[in-house]
Amino acid sequence: KSALFNFQSLLLVFLLLICTSTYVRGAAPGLIDRKKSGFLGVFFKCARIGERLSPYVSLACIAMAVTIMVGT
């Protein structure tokens, strides 16, 4: 199955992208820069979402983990 056609997998990919971008921006801020545009600018936007909405992102990660564990 492709992650584009399965809604749960698509949400999982977005959550992983947000969490990974936020972690990389915290560990090495020079890699994810706000002045980059295009494809690399997506990583900055995801990192910003992770920084500003971290309680909601963490709740979404917990909810996703529970649904994966129960739904399998």
One Martini backbone bead per residue (centre of mass of N, CA, C, O) as a GRO file, in nm:
protein
   72
    1LYS     BB    1   0.100   0.034   0.015
    2SER     BB    2   0.023   0.368   0.007
    3ALA     BB    3   0.037   0.674   0.178
    4LEU     BB    4  -0.163   0.832  -0.019
    5PHE     BB    5  -0.423   0.614   0.015
    6ASN     BB    6  -0.374   0.624   0.328
    7PHE     BB    7  -0.469   0.814   0.587
    8GLN     BB    8  -0.300   0.703   0.824
    9SER     BB    9  -0.027   0.712   0.675
   10LEU     BB   10  -0.029   1.013   0.611
   11LEU     BB   11  -0.034   1.110   0.905
   12LEU     BB   12   0.229   0.969   0.985
   13VAL     BB   13   0.413   1.122   0.792
   14PHE     BB   14   0.354   1.405   0.904
   15LEU     BB   15   0.442   1.353   1.195
   16LEU     BB   16   0.733   1.269   1.128
   17LEU     BB   17   0.811   1.532   0.986
   18ILE     BB   18   0.763   1.722   1.225
   19CYS     BB   19   0.944   1.581   1.438
   20THR     BB   20   1.209   1.577   1.275
   21SER     BB   21   1.233   1.881   1.216
   22THR     BB   22   1.237   1.972   1.511
   23TYR     BB   23   1.488   1.813   1.598
   24VAL     BB   24   1.690   1.925   1.390
   25ARG     BB   25   1.656   2.224   1.469
   26GLY     BB   26   1.759   2.179   1.766
   27ALA     BB   27   2.040   2.037   1.697
   28ALA     BB   28   2.062   2.188   1.385
   29PRO     BB   29   1.986   2.501   1.283
   30GLY     BB   30   2.145   2.522   1.000
   31LEU     BB   31   1.972   2.317   0.825
   32ILE     BB   32   1.711   2.489   0.910
   33ASP     BB   33   1.591   2.749   0.712
   34ARG     BB   34   1.388   3.032   0.651
   35LYS     BB   35   1.512   3.115   0.353
   36LYS     BB   36   1.406   2.874   0.233
   37SER     BB   37   1.280   2.727  -0.059
   38GLY     BB   38   1.051   2.506  -0.129
   39PHE     BB   39   1.129   2.202  -0.024
   40LEU     BB   40   1.306   2.312   0.225
   41GLY     BB   41   1.071   2.493   0.346
   42VAL     BB   42   0.899   2.262   0.466
   43PHE     BB   43   1.081   2.200   0.711
   44PHE     BB   44   1.040   2.471   0.853
   45LYS     BB   45   0.732   2.454   0.880
   46CYS     BB   46   0.732   2.192   1.045
   47ALA     BB   47   0.905   2.300   1.277
   48ARG     BB   48   0.710   2.527   1.359
   49ILE     BB   49   0.475   2.346   1.430
   50GLY     BB   50   0.629   2.183   1.650
   51GLU     BB   51   0.691   2.430   1.833
   52ARG     BB   52   0.396   2.561   1.869
   53LEU     BB   53   0.228   2.255   1.872
   54SER     BB   54   0.344   2.035   2.074
   55PRO     BB   55   0.099   1.924   2.236
   56TYR     BB   56  -0.066   1.833   1.983
   57VAL     BB   57   0.149   1.655   1.854
   58SER     BB   58   0.183   1.459   2.092
   59LEU     BB   59  -0.113   1.366   2.095
   60ALA     BB   60  -0.110   1.259   1.804
   61CYS     BB   61   0.112   1.047   1.854
   62ILE     BB   62  -0.040   0.887   2.068
   63ALA     BB   63  -0.292   0.826   1.901
   64MET     BB   64  -0.139   0.678   1.675
   65ALA     BB   65  -0.017   0.456   1.850
   66VAL     BB   66  -0.284   0.337   1.950
   67THR     BB   67  -0.408   0.270   1.669
   68ILE     BB   68  -0.180   0.078   1.584
   69MET     BB   69  -0.195  -0.122   1.823
   70VAL     BB   70  -0.507  -0.189   1.795
   71GLY     BB   71  -0.541  -0.215   1.463
   72THR     BB   72  -0.356  -0.480   1.415
   0.00000   0.00000   0.00000
